[in-house]
């Protein structure tokens, strides 16, 4: 009788784990269109994009929080506490340094350094959460990392020291954000996205000098990027963090880097280098195999700090 009582719970945990992985895959696929959106923007500079994109995400996430917590909107905002504020600051730091990285160094350098997020996240999760890497996760990370290296091998250079530093700051900030969100997974952390969006707007707006006059096409693209793409992927990340360990969360994000060049190739005609396609394929296959193996393992318990991931 005891075994019969336990089995449904195990299946329920596995179902939540599979659902979380699906959400992360969908979110990563969605945000991979960001590069295509960026290529379609004609006039806006990076800081103007920051303002409109963050405003779009701010409105989208505020709407979700309001719908999910009817009558408790402000109570939900306050419930995140100091860790929610910390998460928002870290995510804002990642967003701002991300823009600086791509503006000051080569795309290859930026992608390669930012692609180290899963490794930094795994290290921080081990230190602060006690999450240990399973061998299968480590192997997947190594394969995916090698795929990312192949994608950018032709563009790697010494580059700008400042740009490389900003890329490193992006990786560290987002890894820290992932750990904080994972640590507070029992609390509604969506308001931390509102904090991040507000901070990015507060920093970016003065840099623009208040000049937000743009063609309507650019404005709509930025709002779509923020509300639909960034809003969706950040929502899926928060939800998935309740059921996936930190290393798994950030590992699935590499799908964005693999698919981004493909969409630009298909819709804009910007042909990627063959190594970009080969490396991207390695990332996709590595993550897909890892996901399939995890979903097959029906008896896998839910991850808690201290358990291998």
Secondary structure, 3 states (H helix, E strand, C coil): CHHHHHHHHHHHHHHHHHHHHHHHHHHHHHHCCHHHHHHHCCCCCHHHHHHHHHHHHHHHHHHHHHHHCCCCHHHHHHHCHHHHHHHHHHHHHHHHHHHHHHHHCCHHHHHHHHCCHHHHHHHHHHHHCCCECCHHHHHHHHHHHHHHHHHHCCCCCCCCHHHHHHHHHHHHHHHHHHHHHHHCCCCCCCHHHHHHHHHHHHHHHHHHCCCCCCCHHHHHHHHHHHHHHHHHHHHHHHHHCCCCCHHHHHHHCHHHHHHHHHHHHHHHCCCCCHHHHHHHHHHHHHHHHHHHHHHHCCCCCCCCCCCEC
